[in-house]
Amino acid sequence: MMKFHRYLHSLLIASCILFVTGFARGQGNLQDVELTIVPVAGNVYMVQRPGGGGNIGVFAGPEGVLLVDSLFAPMSDKLVAAVKQVSDEEIRFLINTHIHIDHVGGNENLAELGVLIFAHDNTRLRFLEERSRFPRAGGSFVPQQPAAARPVVSFNDTISFHLNGEQVQAFLAPPAHTDGDTFVYFPESDVLHLGDVYRTTSYPIIDQYNGGTLRGTIAALDKAIDIAGPETKIIPGHGLEVVGREELIEFRSMILDIQGQVLSMIQQGKKLAEVMAARPTAAYDAKWTDDPGWTPEDFVPIVYYELGGSGRLLDR
Ligand SMILES: [Zn+2]
């Protein structure tokens, strides 16, 4: 039994190393990545890396800076330098939109600078898990963040910041990408940061290992569309463009169409292989497959099983 455990353990470490090196290779050398800061609207800016992954929201004013997400740890110096281009004020607060490492990796470094970290209760609980699971590659593990990276303040529904003459609202979205998805809304600047619930690069990543669901994805998009006005600027978790309400509606329509097609095939008794062969995403693949790590082969089975298709995804 012990031998088997040891075998499992070494297998796990090996797959972790493979994943992390593969991940790093895919991202290039994280330390050498150039970050850019661009204005979004009002007092809100966005820090981006090439390819647009883990977009950071930056809310800056005379009373200090509030960040939304923290990228990867090796990028922290560059993140702070990018913020300095628009503000000399102290970075005081950080809100994590969810648990994934490309959004919380810089937490520990920022905490060392005295930044106070906020997240939803569910996201904070994910920091306490022994390992952190990542939805790509069939649910790979990454090492857990150190204790110093954990949110210091967690909230169970919504929290407001009163800073720089504006109110910043952070609140739990329905369980879409994960079960701790937090939207951050800047009503005066008219900007909405949706974390990874919305991305311009791929089909929605529904991380079932961290509580994400299709039903929640649609409900979360409903909520975002409801909040957004005609001029609201939307920061996606991934992707280089800031978008508006219309793009969110288009994204939701695409998901609803695929959901409808898959559901009718399930009602006809089709197996997953038959559904995949029918290519329910065919009309959208040209636009939504910019991310090689999340393809219809990842997305459609999640839709199929959540809608009641036979078999269970997690048993594969
Ligand atoms: Zn994510």
Residues whose N, C-alpha, C, O or C-beta is under 5 A from the ligand:
A	BS01	ZN	H100 D196
